[in-house]
Amino acid sequence: MAITAESKEKLKSRLAKAIGHLNAVYRMVDEEKYCIDVLHQLKAVQAALDKTSAVILKQHLETCVVQAIQAQDSERVIEELMQVFKHAPSLYTSDDEVAAEAVVIGKISSSKQSGCCG
């Protein structure tokens, strides 16, 4: 089972937000905005895409993986998931780790407000 009609609109909404953030980054670069502000906006793009990926992965686990296991095709599904996690390790990073990283980035950027791009 692929993306369902039910989840399609939610996913499109999440992607539209990511596109909006990315357009903002593009404008900020064009306007030569402060580097750290651009980085924060890029992080918003990444977060929006990560949330979208998590929704799709959850749907895949709840539908495709369950069906494959019921059809005794678990070996293929496990290999498929291993490849997903190999190429996208952030999909299994906890929200706590991401939040801690954001706090550190925030502290660094606030201490460098008088930096090179100000």
N, CA, C and O atoms as a GROMACS GRO file, in nm:
protein
  472
    1MET      N    1   0.085  -0.119   0.000
    1MET     CA    2   0.000   0.000   0.000
    1MET      C    3   0.088   0.124   0.000
    1MET      O    4   0.181   0.135   0.080
    2ALA      N    5   0.061   0.212  -0.086
    2ALA     CA    6   0.138   0.337  -0.094
    2ALA      C    7   0.071   0.443  -0.008
    2ALA      O    8  -0.006   0.411   0.082
    3ILE      N    9   0.100   0.568  -0.034
    3ILE     CA   10   0.037   0.679   0.038
    3ILE      C   11  -0.113   0.671   0.017
    3ILE      O   12  -0.161   0.654  -0.095
    4THR      N   13  -0.185   0.685   0.126
    4THR     CA   14  -0.330   0.675   0.119
    4THR      C   15  -0.392   0.812   0.092
    4THR      O   16  -0.329   0.916   0.114
    5ALA      N   17  -0.514   0.809   0.045
    5ALA     CA   18  -0.586   0.934   0.022
    5ALA      C   19  -0.600   1.011   0.152
    5ALA      O   20  -0.597   1.134   0.154
    6GLU      N   21  -0.616   0.937   0.262
    6GLU     CA   22  -0.633   0.999   0.393
    6GLU      C   23  -0.508   1.078   0.435
    6GLU      O   24  -0.518   1.188   0.489
    7SER      N   25  -0.390   1.020   0.410
    7SER     CA   26  -0.267   1.086   0.453
    7SER      C   27  -0.212   1.184   0.349
    7SER      O   28  -0.129   1.268   0.380
    8LYS      N   29  -0.258   1.173   0.228
    8LYS     CA   30  -0.206   1.254   0.118
    8LYS      C   31  -0.213   1.404   0.148
    8LYS      O   32  -0.114   1.475   0.131
    9GLU      N   33  -0.329   1.452   0.191
    9GLU     CA   34  -0.346   1.595   0.215
    9GLU      C   35  -0.259   1.643   0.331
    9GLU      O   36  -0.203   1.752   0.325
   10LYS      N   37  -0.247   1.561   0.435
   10LYS     CA   38  -0.160   1.598   0.548
   10LYS      C   39  -0.016   1.607   0.503
   10LYS      O   40   0.057   1.698   0.542
   11LEU      N   41   0.027   1.512   0.422
   11LEU     CA   42   0.164   1.512   0.372
   11LEU      C   43   0.188   1.632   0.281
   11LEU      O   44   0.292   1.696   0.289
   12LYS      N   45   0.093   1.661   0.195
   12LYS     CA   46   0.107   1.776   0.106
   12LYS      C   47   0.114   1.906   0.185
   12LYS      O   48   0.188   1.998   0.147
   13SER      N   49   0.040   1.915   0.293
   13SER     CA   50   0.044   2.034   0.378
   13SER      C   51   0.181   2.049   0.443
   13SER      O   52   0.237   2.159   0.448
   14ARG      N   53   0.236   1.938   0.493
   14ARG     CA   54   0.370   1.942   0.553
   14ARG      C   55   0.474   1.983   0.449
   14ARG      O   56   0.564   2.062   0.478
   15LEU      N   57   0.462   1.928   0.330
   15LEU     CA   58   0.557   1.962   0.224
   15LEU      C   59   0.544   2.108   0.182
   15LEU      O   60   0.644   2.173   0.151
   16ALA      N   61   0.422   2.159   0.180
   16ALA     CA   62   0.402   2.300   0.146
   16ALA      C   63   0.472   2.390   0.248
   16ALA      O   64   0.530   2.493   0.212
   17LYS      N   65   0.467   2.351   0.375
   17LYS     CA   66   0.538   2.428   0.479
   17LYS      C   67   0.688   2.424   0.454
   17LYS      O   68   0.756   2.526   0.467
   18ALA      N   69   0.739   2.308   0.420
   18ALA     CA   70   0.883   2.296   0.392
   18ALA      C   71   0.921   2.383   0.273
   18ALA      O   72   1.025   2.449   0.274
   19ILE      N   73   0.838   2.383   0.171
   19ILE     CA   74   0.864   2.466   0.052
   19ILE      C   75   0.864   2.613   0.091
   19ILE      O   76   0.948   2.690   0.044
   20GLY      N   77   0.770   2.653   0.176
   20GLY     CA   78   0.764   2.791   0.224
   20GLY      C   79   0.892   2.830   0.298
   20GLY      O   80   0.946   2.938   0.276
   21HIS      N   81   0.938   2.741   0.386
   21HIS     CA   82   1.063   2.767   0.458
   21HIS      C   83   1.181   2.776   0.361
   21HIS      O   84   1.267   2.863   0.375
   22LEU      N   85   1.185   2.686   0.263
   22LEU     CA   86   1.295   2.686   0.167
   22LEU      C   87   1.292   2.813   0.081
   22LEU      O   88   1.397   2.869   0.051
   23ASN      N   89   1.175   2.858   0.044
   23ASN     CA   90   1.164   2.984  -0.030
   23ASN      C   91   1.215   3.101   0.054
   23ASN      O   92   1.278   3.193   0.002
   24ALA      N   93   1.188   3.095   0.184
   24ALA     CA   94   1.238   3.199   0.274
   24ALA      C   95   1.391   3.198   0.278
   24ALA      O   96   1.454   3.303   0.280
   25VAL      N   97   1.450   3.079   0.281
   25VAL     CA   98   1.596   3.068   0.279
   25VAL      C   99   1.651   3.129   0.150
   25VAL      O  100   1.748   3.204   0.152
   26TYR      N  101   1.588   3.096   0.040
   26TYR     CA  102   1.632   3.150  -0.089
   26TYR      C  103   1.632   3.303  -0.087
   26TYR      O  104   1.727   3.367  -0.131
   27ARG      N  105   1.521   3.360  -0.035
   27ARG     CA  106   1.512   3.506  -0.028
   27ARG      C  107   1.619   3.563   0.065
   27ARG      O  108   1.681   3.665   0.035
   28MET      N  109   1.640   3.496   0.179
   28MET     CA  110   1.740   3.544   0.275
   28MET      C  111   1.880   3.545   0.214
   28MET      O  112   1.957   3.638   0.237
   29VAL      N  113   1.912   3.442   0.138
   29VAL     CA  114   2.043   3.438   0.072
   29VAL      C  115   2.051   3.549  -0.031
   29VAL      O  116   2.152   3.618  -0.041
   30ASP      N  117   1.946   3.566  -0.108
   30ASP     CA  118   1.942   3.671  -0.210
   30ASP      C  119   1.959   3.809  -0.147
   30ASP      O  120   2.023   3.897  -0.205
   31GLU      N  121   1.901   3.828  -0.028
   31GLU     CA  122   1.908   3.956   0.041
   31GLU      C  123   2.030   3.968   0.132
   31GLU      O  124   2.046   4.066   0.204
   32GLU      N  125   2.118   3.865   0.128
   32GLU     CA  126   2.242   3.864   0.206
   32GLU      C  127   2.216   3.882   0.355
   32GLU      O  128   2.284   3.962   0.421
   33LYS      N  129   2.121   3.810   0.407
   33LYS     CA  130   2.087   3.816   0.549
   33LYS      C  131   2.196   3.754   0.634
   33LYS      O  132   2.287   3.689   0.582
   34TYR      N  133   2.188   3.775   0.763
   34TYR     CA  134   2.285   3.725   0.861
   34TYR      C  135   2.292   3.572   0.853
   34TYR      O  136   2.189   3.504   0.855
   35CYS      N  137   2.412   3.519   0.845
   35CYS     CA  138   2.434   3.375   0.823
   35CYS      C  139   2.359   3.287   0.924
   35CYS      O  140   2.297   3.188   0.885
   36ILE      N  141   2.366   3.322   1.049
   36ILE     CA  142   2.302   3.240   1.152
   36ILE      C  143   2.151   3.238   1.133
   36ILE      O  144   2.087   3.136   1.157
   37ASP      N  145   2.093   3.349   1.092
   37ASP     CA  146   1.949   3.352   1.065
   37ASP      C  147   1.914   3.259   0.949
   37ASP      O  148   1.811   3.191   0.952
   38VAL      N  149   1.999   3.256   0.848
   38VAL     CA  150   1.977   3.165   0.735
   38VAL      C  151   1.987   3.020   0.783
   38VAL      O  152   1.906   2.936   0.744
   39LEU      N  153   2.086   2.993   0.866
   39LEU     CA  154   2.101   2.856   0.920
   39LEU      C  155   1.979   2.813   1.001
   39LEU      O  156   1.936   2.699   0.992
   40HIS      N  157   1.925   2.905   1.080
   40HIS     CA  158   1.803   2.873   1.156
   40HIS      C  159   1.687   2.839   1.063
   40HIS      O  160   1.611   2.746   1.088
   41GLN      N  161   1.675   2.915   0.957
   41GLN     CA  162   1.567   2.889   0.862
   41GLN      C  163   1.589   2.756   0.791
   41GLN      O  164   1.493   2.682   0.766
   42LEU      N  165   1.714   2.725   0.758
   42LEU     CA  166   1.746   2.595   0.698
   42LEU      C  167   1.710   2.481   0.792
   42LEU      O  168   1.662   2.376   0.749
   43LYS      N  169   1.732   2.502   0.921
   43LYS     CA  170   1.697   2.400   1.020
   43LYS      C  171   1.545   2.379   1.020
   43LYS      O  172   1.499   2.267   1.040
   44ALA      N  173   1.469   2.484   0.998
   44ALA     CA  174   1.323   2.471   0.991
   44ALA      C  175   1.284   2.387   0.869
   44ALA      O  176   1.191   2.306   0.877
   45VAL      N  177   1.354   2.406   0.758
   45VAL     CA  178   1.329   2.324   0.638
   45VAL      C  179   1.357   2.178   0.670
   45VAL      O  180   1.276   2.090   0.640
   46GLN      N  181   1.472   2.153   0.730
   46GLN     CA  182   1.510   2.017   0.764
   46GLN      C  183   1.410   1.953   0.860
   46GLN      O  184   1.374   1.836   0.845
   47ALA      N  185   1.366   2.030   0.959
   47ALA     CA  186   1.269   1.977   1.055
   47ALA      C  187   1.137   1.942   0.988
   47ALA      O  188   1.077   1.839   1.016
   48ALA      N  189   1.092   2.029   0.898
   48ALA     CA  190   0.966   2.002   0.827
   48ALA      C  191   0.978   1.876   0.742
   48ALA      O  192   0.886   1.795   0.737
   49LEU      N  193   1.092   1.859   0.675
   49LEU     CA  194   1.112   1.740   0.594
   49LEU      C  195   1.127   1.615   0.682
   49LEU      O  196   1.076   1.508   0.648
   50ASP      N  197   1.196   1.628   0.794
   50ASP     CA  198   1.210   1.515   0.886
   50ASP      C  199   1.074   1.471   0.940
   50ASP      O  200   1.048   1.351   0.952
   51LYS      N  201   0.988   1.567   0.974
   51LYS     CA  202   0.854   1.532   1.023
   51LYS      C  203   0.774   1.462   0.914
   51LYS      O  204   0.701   1.367   0.941
   52THR      N  205   0.787   1.510   0.792
   52THR     CA  206   0.718   1.446   0.679
   52THR      C  207   0.769   1.304   0.660
   52THR      O  208   0.690   1.211   0.640
   53SER      N  209   0.899   1.287   0.666
   53SER     CA  210   0.958   1.154   0.654
   53SER      C  211   0.908   1.061   0.764
   53SER      O  212   0.878   0.945   0.739
   54ALA      N  213   0.900   1.113   0.885
   54ALA     CA  214   0.854   1.032   0.998
   54ALA      C  215   0.709   0.987   0.978
   54ALA      O  216   0.675   0.873   1.009
   55VAL      N  217   0.625   1.075   0.926
   55VAL     CA  218   0.485   1.040   0.900
   55VAL      C  219   0.478   0.929   0.795
   55VAL      O  220   0.402   0.833   0.810
   56ILE      N  221   0.556   0.944   0.689
   56ILE     CA  222   0.556   0.842   0.583
   56ILE      C  223   0.610   0.710   0.636
   56ILE      O  224   0.556   0.604   0.605
   57LEU      N  225   0.718   0.715   0.714
   57LEU     CA  226   0.774   0.592   0.770
   57LEU      C  227   0.674   0.524   0.862
   57LEU      O  228   0.658   0.402   0.857
   58LYS      N  229   0.607   0.601   0.945
   58LYS     CA  230   0.508   0.544   1.036
   58LYS      C  231   0.396   0.475   0.957
   58LYS      O  232   0.354   0.364   0.991
   59GLN      N  233   0.349   0.542   0.854
   59GLN     CA  234   0.245   0.483   0.770
   59GLN      C  235   0.295   0.354   0.706
   59GLN      O  236   0.222   0.255   0.699
   60HIS      N  237   0.419   0.356   0.660
   60HIS     CA  238   0.477   0.237   0.597
   60HIS      C  239   0.484   0.122   0.698
   60HIS      O  240   0.451   0.008   0.666
   61LEU      N  241   0.527   0.152   0.819
   61LEU     CA  242   0.536   0.049   0.923
   61LEU      C  243   0.398  -0.008   0.956
   61LEU      O  244   0.382  -0.129   0.975
   62GLU      N  245   0.299   0.079   0.964
   62GLU     CA  246   0.164   0.037   1.002
   62GLU      C  247   0.090  -0.038   0.892
   62GLU      O  248  -0.003  -0.113   0.920
   63THR      N  249   0.131  -0.019   0.769
   63THR     CA  250   0.060  -0.082   0.657
   63THR      C  251   0.147  -0.182   0.584
   63THR      O  252   0.128  -0.303   0.597
   64CYS      N  253   0.240  -0.134   0.507
   64CYS     CA  254   0.322  -0.219   0.420
   64CYS      C  255   0.400  -0.324   0.499
   64CYS      O  256   0.403  -0.441   0.461
   65VAL      N  257   0.462  -0.282   0.608
   65VAL     CA  258   0.544  -0.376   0.685
   65VAL      C  259   0.456  -0.482   0.750
   65VAL      O  260   0.490  -0.600   0.748
   66VAL      N  261   0.346  -0.440   0.807
   66VAL     CA  262   0.254  -0.537   0.870
   66VAL      C  263   0.205  -0.638   0.766
   66VAL      O  264   0.203  -0.758   0.791
   67GLN      N  265   0.166  -0.588   0.650
   67GLN     CA  266   0.120  -0.678   0.543
   67GLN      C  267   0.228  -0.774   0.498
   67GLN      O  268   0.201  -0.891   0.474
   68ALA      N  269   0.351  -0.725   0.486
   68ALA     CA  270   0.462  -0.810   0.442
   68ALA      C  271   0.492  -0.918   0.546
   68ALA      O  272   0.518  -1.033   0.510
   69ILE      N  273   0.488  -0.882   0.672
   69ILE     CA  274   0.513  -0.981   0.776
   69ILE      C  275   0.402  -1.085   0.778
   69ILE      O  276   0.429  -1.204   0.794
   70GLN      N  277   0.279  -1.040   0.763
   70GLN     CA  278   0.167  -1.135   0.758
   70GLN      C  279   0.180  -1.228   0.638
   70GLN      O  280   0.135  -1.343   0.644
   71ALA      N  281   0.240  -1.180   0.530
   71ALA     CA  282   0.260  -1.262   0.410
   71ALA      C  283   0.393  -1.338   0.416
   71ALA      O  284   0.437  -1.396   0.317
   72GLN      N  285   0.454  -1.337   0.533
   72GLN     CA  286   0.581  -1.405   0.558
   72GLN      C  287   0.692  -1.357   0.464
   72GLN      O  288   0.772  -1.436   0.413
   73ASP      N  289   0.694  -1.226   0.443
   73ASP     CA  290   0.796  -1.163   0.360
   73ASP      C  291   0.880  -1.068   0.445
   73ASP      O  292   0.923  -0.962   0.399
   74SER      N  293   0.904  -1.107   0.569
   74SER     CA  294   0.971  -1.017   0.664
   74SER      C  295   1.117  -0.993   0.628
   74SER      O  296   1.169  -0.885   0.656
   75GLU      N  297   1.185  -1.089   0.568
   75GLU     CA  298   1.326  -1.071   0.534
   75GLU      C  299   1.344  -0.954   0.438
   75GLU      O  300   1.435  -0.872   0.457
   76ARG      N  301   1.260  -0.944   0.336
   76ARG     CA  302   1.269  -0.834   0.240
   76ARG      C  303   1.242  -0.701   0.308
   76ARG      O  304   1.310  -0.602   0.282
   77VAL      N  305   1.141  -0.699   0.395
   77VAL     CA  306   1.103  -0.574   0.461
   77VAL      C  307   1.213  -0.528   0.556
   77VAL      O  308   1.242  -0.409   0.564
   78ILE      N  309   1.273  -0.620   0.627
   78ILE     CA  310   1.381  -0.584   0.719
   78ILE      C  311   1.498  -0.526   0.641
   78ILE      O  312   1.555  -0.425   0.682
   79GLU      N  313   1.534  -0.587   0.530
   79GLU     CA  314   1.643  -0.535   0.447
   79GLU      C  315   1.608  -0.396   0.393
   79GLU      O  316   1.693  -0.307   0.391
   80GLU      N  317   1.485  -0.379   0.351
   80GLU     CA  318   1.439  -0.249   0.300
   80GLU      C  319   1.452  -0.142   0.408
   80GLU      O  320   1.500  -0.032   0.381
   81LEU      N  321   1.408  -0.174   0.528
   81LEU     CA  322   1.415  -0.078   0.638
   81LEU      C  323   1.560  -0.049   0.679
   81LEU      O  324   1.593   0.065   0.713
   82MET      N  325   1.645  -0.149   0.674
   82MET     CA  326   1.786  -0.128   0.706
   82MET      C  327   1.846  -0.027   0.606
   82MET      O  328   1.926   0.058   0.645
   83GLN      N  329   1.808  -0.037   0.480
   83GLN     CA  330   1.857   0.057   0.380
   83GLN      C  331   1.803   0.198   0.406
   83GLN      O  332   1.875   0.296   0.390
   84VAL      N  333   1.678   0.207   0.447
   84VAL     CA  334   1.620   0.338   0.478
   84VAL      C  335   1.697   0.403   0.592
   84VAL      O  336   1.735   0.520   0.582
   85PHE      N  337   1.722   0.328   0.698
   85PHE     CA  338   1.792   0.384   0.814
   85PHE      C  339   1.939   0.413   0.782
   85PHE      O  340   1.997   0.505   0.839
   86LYS      N  341   1.998   0.336   0.694
   86LYS     CA  342   2.136   0.360   0.654
   86LYS      C  343   2.148   0.493   0.581
   86LYS      O  344   2.244   0.567   0.603
   87HIS      N  345   2.053   0.522   0.495
   87HIS     CA  346   2.059   0.643   0.414
   87HIS      C  347   1.994   0.764   0.480
   87HIS      O  348   2.015   0.877   0.436
   88ALA      N  349   1.917   0.741   0.585
   88ALA     CA  350   1.850   0.852   0.653
   88ALA      C  351   1.851   0.828   0.804
   88ALA      O  352   1.746   0.803   0.863
   89PRO      N  353   1.969   0.835   0.866
   89PRO     CA  354   1.977   0.804   1.009
   89PRO      C  355   1.896   0.898   1.097
   89PRO      O  356   1.860   0.862   1.210
   90SER      N  357   1.866   1.019   1.049
   90SER     CA  358   1.789   1.111   1.132
   90SER      C  359   1.645   1.064   1.153
   90SER      O  360   1.576   1.115   1.241
   91LEU      N  361   1.600   0.967   1.074
   91LEU     CA  362   1.464   0.916   1.093
   91LEU      C  363   1.448   0.844   1.226
   91LEU      O  364   1.336   0.830   1.276
   92TYR      N  365   1.557   0.798   1.282
   92TYR     CA  366   1.545   0.730   1.411
   92TYR      C  367   1.619   0.803   1.522
   92TYR      O  368   1.653   0.743   1.623
   93THR      N  369   1.644   0.932   1.504
   93THR     CA  370   1.698   1.016   1.609
   93THR      C  371   1.582   1.064   1.693
   93THR      O  372   1.480   1.110   1.641
   94SER      N  373   1.597   1.055   1.824
   94SER     CA  374   1.487   1.095   1.911
   94SER      C  375   1.468   1.246   1.910
   94SER      O  376   1.561   1.321   1.882
   95ASP      N  377   1.346   1.288   1.939
   95ASP     CA  378   1.315   1.432   1.945
   95ASP      C  379   1.398   1.500   2.053
   95ASP      O  380   1.432   1.617   2.039
   96ASP      N  381   1.431   1.427   2.162
   96ASP     CA  382   1.512   1.484   2.268
   96ASP      C  383   1.652   1.519   2.218
   96ASP      O  384   1.706   1.623   2.255
   97GLU      N  385   1.710   1.433   2.135
   97GLU     CA  386   1.843   1.461   2.080
   97GLU      C  387   1.838   1.582   1.988
   97GLU      O  388   1.927   1.666   1.993
   98VAL      N  389   1.734   1.591   1.906
   98VAL     CA  390   1.720   1.704   1.815
   98VAL      C  391   1.700   1.832   1.894
   98VAL      O  392   1.757   1.936   1.860
   99ALA      N  393   1.619   1.828   2.000
   99ALA     CA  394   1.594   1.945   2.084
   99ALA      C  395   1.723   1.991   2.152
   99ALA      O  396   1.751   2.111   2.158
  100ALA      N  397   1.802   1.897   2.202
  100ALA     CA  398   1.929   1.931   2.267
  100ALA      C  399   2.023   1.997   2.167
  100ALA      O  400   2.092   2.094   2.200
  101GLU      N  401   2.026   1.946   2.046
  101GLU     CA  402   2.110   2.003   1.941
  101GLU      C  403   2.064   2.146   1.910
  101GLU      O  404   2.148   2.234   1.891
  102ALA      N  405   1.935   2.168   1.904
  102ALA     CA  406   1.881   2.302   1.875
  102ALA      C  407   1.918   2.401   1.985
  102ALA      O  408   1.948   2.517   1.957
  103VAL      N  409   1.916   2.355   2.111
  103VAL     CA  410   1.954   2.442   2.223
  103VAL      C  411   2.100   2.483   2.211
  103VAL      O  412   2.133   2.600   2.229
  104VAL      N  413   2.186   2.387   2.180
  104VAL     CA  414   2.328   2.416   2.164
  104VAL      C  415   2.349   2.515   2.050
  104VAL      O  416   2.424   2.612   2.064
  105ILE      N  417   2.283   2.492   1.937
  105ILE     CA  418   2.295   2.583   1.822
  105ILE      C  419   2.246   2.722   1.861
  105ILE      O  420   2.308   2.822   1.825
  106GLY      N  421   2.134   2.728   1.934
  106GLY     CA  422   2.081   2.856   1.977
  106GLY      C  423   2.177   2.931   2.067
  106GLY      O  424   2.192   3.053   2.054
  107LYS      N  425   2.242   2.861   2.158
  107LYS     CA  426   2.339   2.924   2.249
  107LYS      C  427   2.460   2.975   2.171
  107LYS      O  428   2.510   3.084   2.198
  108ILE      N  429   2.506   2.897   2.076
  108ILE     CA  430   2.621   2.939   1.996
  108ILE      C  431   2.586   3.063   1.916
  108ILE      O  432   2.664   3.158   1.911
  109SER      N  433   2.469   3.062   1.851
  109SER     CA  434   2.434   3.176   1.765
  109SER      C  435   2.410   3.302   1.846
  109SER      O  436   2.442   3.411   1.799
  110SER      N  437   2.353   3.291   1.967
  110SER     CA  438   2.328   3.410   2.046
  110SER      C  439   2.458   3.469   2.100
  110SER      O  440   2.466   3.589   2.125
  111SER      N  441   2.560   3.385   2.118
  111SER     CA  442   2.687   3.437   2.167
  111SER      C  443   2.771   3.498   2.054
  111SER      O  444   2.873   3.562   2.080
  112LYS      N  445   2.729   3.478   1.928
  112LYS     CA  446   2.807   3.528   1.814
  112LYS      C  447   2.729   3.631   1.733
  112LYS      O  448   2.756   3.648   1.614
  113GLN      N  449   2.633   3.698   1.792
  113GLN     CA  450   2.553   3.795   1.718
  113GLN      C  451   2.635   3.906   1.657
  113GLN      O  452   2.592   3.968   1.560
  114SER      N  453   2.752   3.932   1.712
  114SER     CA  454   2.836   4.038   1.654
  114SER      C  455   2.937   3.978   1.557
  114SER      O  456   3.045   4.033   1.538
  115GLY      N  457   2.899   3.865   1.497
  115GLY     CA  458   2.990   3.791   1.408
  115GLY      C  459   3.011   3.858   1.273
  115GLY      O  460   2.983   3.976   1.255
  116CYS      N  461   3.061   3.779   1.181
  116CYS     CA  462   3.106   3.828   1.052
  116CYS      C  463   2.998   3.887   0.964
  116CYS      O  464   3.026   3.972   0.880
  117CYS      N  465   2.877   3.844   0.980
  117CYS     CA  466   2.772   3.881   0.885
  117CYS      C  467   2.679   3.987   0.939
  117CYS      O  468   2.591   4.033   0.866
  118GLY      N  469   2.694   4.028   1.062
  118GLY     CA  470   2.602   4.118   1.129
  118GLY      C  471   2.581   4.243   1.055
  118GLY      O  472   2.505   4.329   1.100
   0.00000   0.00000   0.00000
